[in-house]
């Protein structure tokens, strides 16, 4: 839900053949309408999967996000979920939590979190090989397993399978405030970042969220999540 960040990424990559979205078009940002409508019209058909916040907005449910972000997520869901109309919420509700796709002779599995728990479980770059191998086996050893959820970019190789997390366009959490994404080009993955004017997003946050919430979210955007990480016990 960070339209300015998404626009910056799209402007930086005008030649791509298509856009894959690994979930969470909504929450934390002030632009759920713009981001959902863009995905409905412009993302590759059947290459968009459901994130925990997409499910929560569609069903008025708990997104079950990490403790550090829980209060902010709840506040923004209350503030912005009502901005979506029935058609936009239906789109989010019907997104698959996990998808198997084929492109350029490569077999892809897409999910927001992990295949065995596609909405909620956290598994990152530093987690053990055994856990990742279980997830890869559960979906038949694809060429590429594409995941999100942690907002931290990484790439890992397990035999024939490459696991890719492109990070987050709208709310990076790896200490770099620039929008994070990845390009897949004929089997090769390249991570990229692009700067955008965070102040434009901050002003929109101030207009739709309580002051304390908008200030915290702005600080997170300015520091790439560093502010929350340092404040945690």
Backbone as CSV, one residue per row, in Angstrom:
resi,resn,N_x,N_y,N_z,CA_x,CA_y,CA_z,C_x,C_y,C_z
1,UNK,0.818,-1.211,0.000,0.000,0.000,0.000,0.852,1.261,0.000
2,UNK,1.980,1.206,-0.659,2.864,2.365,-0.802,2.979,2.671,-2.295
3,UNK,2.051,3.476,-2.781,1.945,3.736,-4.204,3.172,4.457,-4.752
4,UNK,3.736,5.369,-3.976,4.899,6.117,-4.461,6.104,5.195,-4.658
5,UNK,6.295,4.251,-3.754,7.384,3.285,-3.918,7.148,2.401,-5.137
6,UNK,5.922,1.933,-5.309,5.604,1.090,-6.459,5.807,1.846,-7.766
7,UNK,5.386,3.097,-7.812,5.585,3.895,-9.020,7.065,4.043,-9.358
8,UNK,7.899,4.214,-8.329,9.332,4.360,-8.565,9.928,3.096,-9.169
9,UNK,9.495,1.938,-8.687,9.979,0.670,-9.232,9.527,0.510,-10.686
10,UNK,8.279,0.784,-10.946,7.762,0.641,-12.312,8.475,1.583,-13.280
11,UNK,8.778,2.799,-12.815,9.490,3.751,-13.667,10.918,3.297,-13.940
12,UNK,11.512,2.581,-12.972,12.895,2.125,-13.128,13.010,0.921,-14.054
13,UNK,11.889,0.222,-14.302,11.929,-1.021,-15.081,10.872,-1.003,-16.186
14,UNK,10.978,-0.081,-17.144,9.918,0.017,-18.154,9.898,-1.126,-19.157
15,UNK,10.967,-1.939,-19.217,11.063,-2.954,-20.259,10.673,-4.362,-19.796
16,UNK,10.226,-4.524,-18.551,9.915,-5.877,-18.083,8.731,-6.458,-18.856
17,UNK,8.733,-7.773,-18.990,7.638,-8.463,-19.683,6.414,-8.622,-18.793
18,UNK,6.620,-8.648,-17.476,5.501,-8.818,-16.564,5.945,-8.669,-15.134
19,UNK,4.976,-8.461,-14.254,5.243,-8.265,-12.826,4.604,-9.386,-12.028
20,UNK,5.401,-9.986,-11.151,4.951,-11.018,-10.220,4.796,-10.370,-8.852
21,UNK,3.710,-10.660,-8.162,3.487,-10.109,-6.819,3.315,-11.247,-5.825
22,UNK,4.128,-11.216,-4.764,4.133,-12.291,-3.768,3.330,-11.951,-2.524
23,UNK,2.352,-11.079,-2.661,1.411,-10.844,-1.578,1.634,-9.554,-0.815
24,UNK,0.589,-9.181,-0.072,0.540,-7.964,0.747,0.538,-6.699,-0.095
25,UNK,-0.547,-6.553,-0.833,-0.816,-5.311,-1.548,-1.324,-4.232,-0.607
26,UNK,-1.678,-4.609,0.615,-2.331,-3.690,1.548,-1.657,-3.733,2.917
27,UNK,-2.002,-2.740,3.724,-1.567,-2.500,5.104,-0.204,-1.819,5.165
28,UNK,0.023,-1.163,6.297,1.218,-0.359,6.603,1.317,0.913,5.771
29,UNK,0.815,0.909,4.564,0.876,2.089,3.705,-0.479,2.731,3.530
30,UNK,-0.497,3.956,2.982,-1.749,4.712,2.865,-2.503,4.535,1.548
31,UNK,-2.005,3.654,0.662,-2.578,3.589,-0.684,-3.086,2.185,-1.056
32,UNK,-3.948,1.574,-0.269,-4.426,0.237,-0.651,-5.235,0.251,-1.940
33,UNK,-6.021,1.288,-2.166,-6.850,1.344,-3.381,-5.972,1.337,-4.622
34,UNK,-4.991,2.236,-4.655,-4.145,2.371,-5.832,-3.367,1.092,-6.118
35,UNK,-2.831,0.468,-5.069,-1.996,-0.716,-5.272,-2.829,-1.932,-5.679
36,UNK,-3.998,-2.096,-5.076,-4.867,-3.212,-5.460,-5.356,-3.030,-6.894
37,UNK,-5.791,-1.832,-7.225,-6.281,-1.598,-8.584,-5.181,-1.784,-9.619
38,UNK,-3.961,-1.353,-9.285,-2.865,-1.550,-10.231,-2.622,-3.041,-10.456
39,UNK,-2.583,-3.822,-9.382,-2.321,-5.257,-9.518,-3.421,-5.950,-10.319
40,UNK,-4.658,-5.578,-10.075,-5.774,-6.198,-10.799,-5.646,-5.982,-12.301
41,UNK,-5.131,-4.846,-12.685,-5.083,-4.476,-14.101,-3.764,-4.816,-14.774
42,UNK,-2.661,-4.736,-14.012,-1.347,-4.744,-14.653,-0.424,-5.898,-14.301
43,UNK,-0.579,-6.511,-13.140,0.292,-7.639,-12.806,-0.036,-8.826,-13.704
44,UNK,0.926,-9.730,-13.869,0.713,-10.898,-14.707,-0.450,-11.734,-14.166
45,UNK,-1.375,-12.061,-15.019,-2.530,-12.855,-14.614,-2.070,-14.185,-14.048
46,UNK,-2.601,-14.532,-12.890,-2.301,-15.786,-12.193,-0.896,-15.811,-11.582
47,UNK,-0.203,-14.663,-11.562,1.105,-14.589,-10.931,1.084,-13.646,-9.718
48,UNK,-0.068,-13.522,-9.106,-0.230,-12.759,-7.871,-0.768,-13.711,-6.815
49,UNK,-0.110,-13.778,-5.659,-0.581,-14.643,-4.583,-0.997,-13.795,-3.386
50,UNK,-1.719,-14.430,-2.503,-2.313,-13.755,-1.355,-1.342,-13.693,-0.180
51,UNK,-1.230,-12.513,0.427,-0.454,-12.360,1.653,-1.352,-12.341,2.873
52,UNK,-0.735,-12.395,4.041,-1.527,-12.411,5.272,-2.363,-11.140,5.429
53,UNK,-1.846,-9.994,4.984,-2.625,-8.761,5.092,-3.725,-8.698,4.046
54,UNK,-3.492,-9.254,2.874,-4.558,-9.341,1.874,-5.730,-10.155,2.425
55,UNK,-5.408,-11.292,3.021,-6.454,-12.142,3.601,-7.175,-11.399,4.725
56,UNK,-6.409,-10.705,5.567,-7.002,-10.016,6.708,-7.954,-8.908,6.272
57,UNK,-7.559,-8.136,5.248,-8.438,-7.073,4.772,-9.701,-7.647,4.150
58,UNK,-9.563,-8.749,3.424,-10.709,-9.340,2.732,-11.708,-9.957,3.695
59,UNK,-11.220,-10.480,4.811,-12.078,-11.242,5.723,-12.209,-10.608,7.111
60,UNK,-11.702,-9.388,7.266,-11.730,-8.717,8.570,-11.126,-9.623,9.645
61,UNK,-9.930,-10.124,9.363,-9.282,-11.111,10.216,-7.975,-10.560,10.785
62,UNK,-7.409,-11.292,11.724,-6.119,-10.961,12.315,-5.013,-11.338,11.333
63,UNK,-4.128,-10.408,10.948,-3.058,-10.762,10.005,-1.953,-11.604,10.620
64,UNK,-1.964,-11.721,11.959,-0.991,-12.558,12.678,0.453,-12.226,12.286
65,UNK,0.753,-10.946,12.247,2.102,-10.527,11.892,3.014,-10.576,13.115
66,UNK,4.284,-10.265,12.932,5.275,-10.384,13.989,4.957,-9.425,15.132
67,UNK,5.333,-9.775,16.367,5.000,-8.938,17.532,5.459,-7.496,17.403
68,UNK,6.612,-7.262,16.786,7.130,-5.898,16.672,6.206,-4.993,15.863
69,UNK,5.456,-5.571,14.935,4.620,-4.781,14.036,3.127,-4.955,14.297
70,UNK,2.763,-5.732,15.287,1.355,-6.100,15.462,0.463,-4.888,15.694
71,UNK,0.854,-4.004,16.603,0.010,-2.853,16.917,-0.135,-1.927,15.716
72,UNK,0.948,-1.729,14.974,0.881,-0.880,13.784,-0.020,-1.495,12.721
73,UNK,0.089,-2.810,12.538,-0.747,-3.488,11.546,-2.228,-3.378,11.910
74,UNK,-2.536,-3.574,13.181,-3.926,-3.475,13.625,-4.466,-2.067,13.407
75,UNK,-3.662,-1.067,13.745,-4.108,0.321,13.582,-4.348,0.671,12.120
76,UNK,-3.438,0.273,11.246,-3.594,0.595,9.832,-4.720,-0.200,9.180
77,UNK,-4.950,-1.414,9.659,-6.077,-2.173,9.123,-7.387,-1.480,9.476
78,UNK,-7.494,-0.996,10.713,-8.700,-0.270,11.107,-8.872,1.003,10.276
79,UNK,-7.744,1.676,9.975,-7.806,2.965,9.291,-8.060,2.840,7.797
80,UNK,-7.556,1.757,7.171,-7.553,1.726,5.707,-8.348,0.593,5.062
81,UNK,-8.704,-0.444,5.820,-9.423,-1.546,5.160,-10.778,-1.087,4.626
82,UNK,-11.395,-0.120,5.313,-12.689,0.381,4.866,-12.626,1.213,3.599
83,UNK,-11.420,1.569,3.165,-11.277,2.316,1.921,-11.559,1.442,0.700
84,UNK,-11.381,0.138,0.840,-11.582,-0.774,-0.287,-13.062,-1.075,-0.477
85,UNK,-13.487,-1.146,-1.731,-14.873,-1.506,-1.996,-15.014,-3.025,-2.067
86,UNK,-16.223,-3.493,-2.266,-16.476,-4.940,-2.252,-15.705,-5.655,-3.359
87,UNK,-15.594,-5.033,-4.526,-14.880,-5.670,-5.621,-13.402,-5.821,-5.329
88,UNK,-12.799,-4.822,-4.706,-11.384,-4.898,-4.356,-11.138,-5.957,-3.283
89,UNK,-12.030,-6.030,-2.306,-11.881,-7.047,-1.264,-12.117,-8.451,-1.825
90,UNK,-13.045,-8.561,-2.764,-13.274,-9.867,-3.396,-12.035,-10.316,-4.166
91,UNK,-11.376,-9.375,-4.844,-10.136,-9.701,-5.547,-9.098,-10.250,-4.574
92,UNK,-8.912,-9.588,-3.431,-7.945,-10.058,-2.435,-8.347,-11.422,-1.880
93,UNK,-9.645,-11.614,-1.649,-10.121,-12.871,-1.075,-9.898,-14.050,-2.006
94,UNK,-9.955,-13.805,-3.312,-9.842,-14.894,-4.285,-8.413,-15.180,-4.717
95,UNK,-7.456,-14.385,-4.281,-6.069,-14.669,-4.636,-5.641,-16.001,-4.033
96,UNK,-4.914,-16.826,-4.767,-4.455,-18.103,-4.209,-3.328,-17.874,-3.211
97,UNK,-3.284,-18.628,-2.125,-2.183,-18.489,-1.171,-0.870,-19.058,-1.682
98,UNK,-0.966,-19.948,-2.652,0.232,-20.571,-3.230,-0.098,-20.926,-4.677
99,UNK,0.889,-20.815,-5.554,0.625,-21.079,-6.969,1.822,-21.759,-7.622
100,UNK,1.557,-22.668,-8.541,2.589,-23.320,-9.350,2.471,-22.783,-10.773
101,UNK,3.582,-22.305,-11.312,3.560,-21.692,-12.632,4.775,-22.136,-13.438
102,UNK,4.629,-22.091,-14.762,5.696,-22.462,-15.689,6.002,-21.274,-16.579
103,UNK,7.296,-20.987,-16.775,7.703,-19.915,-17.681,9.109,-20.182,-18.172
104,UNK,9.309,-20.056,-19.477,10.645,-20.205,-20.080,11.330,-21.492,-19.627
105,UNK,10.584,-22.588,-19.651,11.104,-23.911,-19.281,11.507,-24.022,-17.819
106,UNK,11.095,-23.083,-16.982,11.374,-23.140,-15.543,10.066,-23.327,-14.783
107,UNK,10.141,-24.136,-13.728,8.981,-24.415,-12.876,9.093,-23.569,-11.614
108,UNK,8.057,-22.769,-11.365,8.039,-21.843,-10.233,6.960,-22.241,-9.232
109,UNK,7.277,-22.088,-7.946,6.268,-22.070,-6.892,6.297,-20.679,-6.281
110,UNK,5.124,-20.067,-6.166,4.987,-18.743,-5.578,4.178,-18.853,-4.297
111,UNK,4.655,-18.243,-3.220,3.845,-18.121,-2.015,4.328,-16.922,-1.221
112,UNK,3.496,-16.447,-0.336,3.869,-15.267,0.441,4.868,-15.614,1.537
113,UNK,4.610,-16.671,2.282,5.469,-17.051,3.408,6.272,-18.308,3.058
114,UNK,5.717,-19.486,3.325,6.361,-20.750,2.959,5.281,-21.700,2.445
115,UNK,5.633,-22.696,1.653,4.610,-23.557,1.042,3.687,-24.253,2.038
116,UNK,4.215,-24.731,3.165,3.365,-25.467,4.098,2.503,-24.561,4.969
117,UNK,2.783,-23.276,4.977,1.994,-22.283,5.716,2.114,-20.962,4.963
118,UNK,1.426,-20.842,3.830,1.729,-19.774,2.884,1.412,-18.361,3.337
119,UNK,0.660,-18.208,4.426,0.323,-16.863,4.869,1.131,-16.368,6.059
120,UNK,1.546,-17.255,6.957,1.963,-16.762,8.264,3.379,-17.102,8.729
121,UNK,3.932,-18.231,8.408,5.209,-18.644,9.002,6.379,-17.834,8.447
122,UNK,7.334,-17.556,9.322,8.524,-16.804,8.928,9.707,-17.755,8.756
123,UNK,10.346,-17.671,7.600,11.540,-18.463,7.317,12.449,-17.581,6.470
124,UNK,13.637,-17.317,6.992,14.497,-16.353,6.336,15.804,-16.924,5.853
125,UNK,16.695,-16.036,5.458,17.975,-16.437,4.875,18.843,-17.208,5.849
126,UNK,18.716,-16.925,7.131,19.590,-17.540,8.122,19.007,-18.798,8.753
127,UNK,17.805,-19.173,8.354,17.210,-20.385,8.923,17.859,-21.629,8.326
128,UNK,17.781,-22.717,9.080,18.524,-23.926,8.753,18.136,-24.574,7.438
129,UNK,19.098,-25.270,6.864,18.896,-25.941,5.584,17.814,-27.002,5.666
130,UNK,17.716,-27.687,6.793,16.733,-28.765,6.930,15.312,-28.221,6.767
131,UNK,15.039,-27.079,7.377,13.698,-26.498,7.281,13.373,-26.106,5.846
132,UNK,14.329,-25.512,5.163,14.089,-25.135,3.773,13.913,-26.353,2.880
133,UNK,14.708,-27.391,3.111,14.583,-28.595,2.298,13.219,-29.247,2.469
134,UNK,12.657,-29.189,3.671,11.301,-29.717,3.882,10.289,-28.945,3.037
135,UNK,10.420,-27.629,3.006,9.492,-26.814,2.229,9.629,-27.089,0.742
136,UNK,10.851,-27.205,0.276,11.093,-27.475,-1.140,10.544,-28.841,-1.533
137,UNK,10.756,-29.830,-0.688,10.239,-31.174,-0.969,8.716,-31.187,-1.010
138,UNK,8.088,-30.372,-0.148,6.628,-30.351,-0.065,5.980,-29.885,-1.365
139,UNK,6.720,-29.145,-2.185,6.157,-28.644,-3.449,6.887,-29.209,-4.670
140,UNK,7.573,-30.342,-4.480,8.093,-31.081,-5.628,9.370,-30.557,-6.238
141,UNK,10.214,-29.908,-5.463,11.539,-29.471,-5.928,11.466,-28.605,-7.186
142,UNK,10.838,-27.433,-7.080,10.741,-26.554,-8.246,12.107,-25.972,-8.613
143,UNK,12.192,-25.401,-9.796,13.412,-24.687,-10.164,13.573,-23.431,-9.316
144,UNK,12.441,-22.751,-9.072,12.463,-21.526,-8.272,11.313,-21.537,-7.271
145,UNK,11.636,-21.248,-6.024,10.630,-21.017,-4.991,10.693,-19.534,-4.644
146,UNK,9.631,-18.803,-4.963,9.577,-17.363,-4.743,8.736,-17.074,-3.504
147,UNK,9.319,-16.360,-2.555,8.657,-16.075,-1.281,8.820,-14.602,-0.918
148,UNK,8.032,-14.149,0.061,8.130,-12.785,0.563,8.048,-12.776,2.078
149,UNK,7.110,-12.010,2.633,6.688,-12.022,4.038,7.691,-11.398,5.008
150,UNK,8.980,-11.687,4.875,9.952,-11.163,5.844,10.389,-9.737,5.519
151,UNK,10.155,-9.277,4.312,10.571,-7.945,3.843,12.093,-7.813,3.757
152,UNK,12.796,-8.933,3.743,14.265,-8.933,3.672,14.692,-9.752,2.449
153,UNK,15.423,-9.160,1.515,15.794,-9.897,0.306,16.902,-10.915,0.553
154,UNK,16.797,-12.060,-0.118,17.881,-13.048,-0.088,17.706,-14.038,-1.222
155,UNK,18.767,-14.755,-1.512,18.733,-15.853,-2.469,19.533,-17.003,-1.889
156,UNK,18.995,-18.232,-1.974,19.686,-19.427,-1.493,19.476,-20.548,-2.495
157,UNK,20.465,-21.421,-2.598,20.416,-22.526,-3.546,20.413,-23.851,-2.786
158,UNK,19.472,-24.714,-3.145,19.363,-26.039,-2.538,19.229,-27.051,-3.673
159,UNK,20.339,-27.602,-4.130,20.282,-28.516,-5.258,19.752,-27.813,-6.489
160,UNK,18.702,-28.363,-7.084,18.141,-27.781,-8.303,17.265,-26.567,-8.026
161,UNK,16.924,-26.329,-6.744,15.975,-25.276,-6.388,16.680,-24.019,-5.893
162,UNK,16.272,-22.882,-6.455,16.731,-21.578,-5.996,15.584,-20.885,-5.267
163,UNK,15.825,-20.507,-4.022,14.830,-19.782,-3.229,15.142,-18.290,-3.333
164,UNK,14.146,-17.509,-3.700,14.329,-16.072,-3.887,13.294,-15.307,-3.077
165,UNK,13.771,-14.371,-2.273,12.904,-13.403,-1.607,13.342,-12.027,-2.102
166,UNK,12.487,-11.302,-2.829,12.897,-10.019,-3.397,12.877,-8.861,-2.409
167,UNK,12.495,-9.126,-1.144,12.337,-8.032,-0.197,10.987,-7.360,-0.378
168,UNK,10.906,-6.085,-0.027,9.627,-5.373,-0.061,9.751,-4.069,-0.822
169,UNK,8.811,-3.840,-1.736,8.740,-2.550,-2.423,8.306,-1.468,-1.444
170,UNK,7.248,-1.738,-0.697,6.604,-0.694,0.096,7.104,-0.494,1.493
171,UNK,7.782,-1.496,2.081,8.274,-1.348,3.452,9.466,-2.268,3.698
172,UNK,10.649,-1.936,3.182,11.841,-2.751,3.434,12.177,-2.801,4.925
173,UNK,12.726,-3.948,5.342,13.083,-4.122,6.758,14.522,-4.614,6.931
174,UNK,15.373,-4.295,5.975,16.764,-4.739,6.070,17.730,-3.580,6.287
175,UNK,17.198,-2.436,6.708,18.041,-1.287,6.977,18.287,-0.390,5.792
176,UNK,17.761,-0.728,4.634,17.906,0.084,3.429,16.514,0.593,3.052
177,UNK,16.276,1.896,3.098,14.926,2.414,2.876,14.467,2.397,1.433
178,UNK,15.340,2.123,0.491,14.932,2.103,-0.911,14.025,0.917,-1.199
179,UNK,13.106,1.103,-2.124,12.217,0.008,-2.529,13.046,-1.158,-3.047
180,UNK,12.688,-2.364,-2.620,13.460,-3.563,-2.942,12.648,-4.476,-3.849
181,UNK,13.305,-5.024,-4.875,12.636,-5.947,-5.785,13.695,-6.784,-6.499
182,UNK,13.266,-7.721,-7.299,14.192,-8.582,-8.042,13.731,-8.716,-9.490
183,UNK,14.700,-8.909,-10.357,14.437,-9.156,-11.768,14.836,-10.594,-12.082
184,UNK,13.933,-11.342,-12.708,14.246,-12.685,-13.202,14.386,-12.588,-14.716
185,UNK,15.553,-12.977,-15.222,15.815,-12.860,-16.648,16.460,-14.143,-17.154
186,UNK,15.650,-14.991,-17.776,16.145,-16.229,-18.383,16.971,-17.061,-17.398
187,UNK,16.437,-17.229,-16.204,17.078,-18.079,-15.209,18.007,-17.380,-14.247
188,UNK,18.310,-16.120,-14.500,19.196,-15.367,-13.615,18.381,-14.376,-12.793
189,UNK,18.745,-14.256,-11.513,18.047,-13.350,-10.604,18.987,-12.218,-10.212
190,UNK,18.491,-10.983,-10.336,19.260,-9.798,-9.960,18.423,-8.974,-8.991
191,UNK,19.011,-8.637,-7.834,18.331,-7.789,-6.864,18.597,-6.321,-7.191
192,UNK,17.558,-5.512,-7.057,17.710,-4.090,-7.335,16.993,-3.248,-6.275
193,UNK,17.439,-2.005,-6.143,16.822,-1.046,-5.225,16.596,0.253,-5.977
194,UNK,15.574,0.979,-5.581,15.317,2.289,-6.163,14.803,3.221,-5.064
195,UNK,15.339,4.432,-5.051,14.917,5.432,-4.069,13.620,6.101,-4.524
196,UNK,12.850,6.558,-3.575,11.648,7.331,-3.863,11.490,8.377,-2.770
197,UNK,10.594,9.303,-2.938,10.398,10.375,-1.964,9.515,9.871,-0.824
198,UNK,10.165,9.458,0.258,9.419,8.932,1.402,8.484,9.986,1.982
199,UNK,8.841,11.244,1.869,8.015,12.299,2.451,6.620,12.350,1.833
200,UNK,6.501,11.986,0.558,5.175,11.969,-0.058,4.306,10.885,0.568
201,UNK,4.919,9.732,0.850,4.179,8.673,1.539,3.865,9.085,2.972
202,UNK,4.804,9.765,3.622,4.599,10.204,5.002,3.411,11.159,5.113
203,UNK,3.290,12.057,4.164,2.161,12.986,4.196,0.834,12.250,4.027
204,UNK,0.825,11.242,3.158,-0.394,10.457,2.973,-0.713,9.637,4.222
205,UNK,0.321,9.128,4.889,0.110,8.403,6.146,-0.506,9.312,7.195
206,UNK,-0.011,10.530,7.286,-0.512,11.478,8.282,-1.988,11.790,8.074
207,UNK,-2.437,11.672,6.822,-3.827,11.991,6.511,-4.786,10.846,6.822
208,UNK,-4.263,9.633,6.993,-5.174,8.490,7.159,-4.932,7.693,8.434
209,UNK,-3.936,8.073,9.232,-3.616,7.301,10.432,-3.462,8.220,11.633
210,UNK,-3.587,7.656,12.818,-3.329,8.418,14.031,-1.897,8.919,14.030
211,UNK,-1.660,10.045,14.705,-0.354,10.685,14.660,0.765,9.751,15.087
212,UNK,0.588,9.050,16.202,1.638,8.152,16.675,1.939,7.038,15.698
213,UNK,0.897,6.520,15.067,1.062,5.433,14.096,1.788,5.943,12.852
214,UNK,1.358,7.085,12.334,1.978,7.609,11.116,3.438,7.974,11.355
215,UNK,3.767,8.501,12.531,5.157,8.839,12.839,6.027,7.587,12.920
216,UNK,5.517,6.533,13.549,6.282,5.291,13.639,6.495,4.672,12.266
217,UNK,5.451,4.652,11.457,5.581,4.063,10.127,6.516,4.888,9.242
218,UNK,6.474,6.202,9.388,7.395,7.049,8.632,8.835,6.781,9.034
219,UNK,9.089,6.637,10.325,10.441,6.343,10.787,10.932,4.999,10.253
220,UNK,10.039,4.029,10.195,10.396,2.727,9.635,10.773,2.859,8.157
221,UNK,9.990,3.643,7.419,10.296,3.842,5.999,11.617,4.584,5.811
222,UNK,11.885,5.551,6.657,13.111,6.349,6.535,14.359,5.541,6.870
223,UNK,14.205,4.535,7.736,15.368,3.749,8.191,15.398,2.337,7.622
224,UNK,14.449,1.973,6.798,14.397,0.612,6.277,14.145,-0.414,7.366
225,UNK,13.309,-0.046,8.344,12.974,-0.973,9.428,13.927,-0.951,10.587
226,UNK,15.010,-0.217,10.479,16.016,-0.205,11.537,15.473,0.325,12.850
227,UNK,14.567,1.298,12.785,14.029,1.904,13.998,13.308,0.889,14.870
228,UNK,12.495,0.033,14.270,11.775,-0.970,15.034,12.726,-2.038,15.566
229,UNK,13.678,-2.446,14.749,14.635,-3.470,15.174,15.429,-3.011,16.386
230,UNK,15.829,-1.743,16.399,16.628,-1.240,17.512,15.781,-1.034,18.761
231,UNK,14.494,-0.780,18.585,13.620,-0.553,19.734,13.182,-1.849,20.392
232,UNK,13.304,-2.957,19.700,12.848,-4.241,20.249,13.747,-4.674,21.413
233,UNK,13.162,-5.321,22.446,13.962,-5.774,23.590,14.918,-6.897,23.183
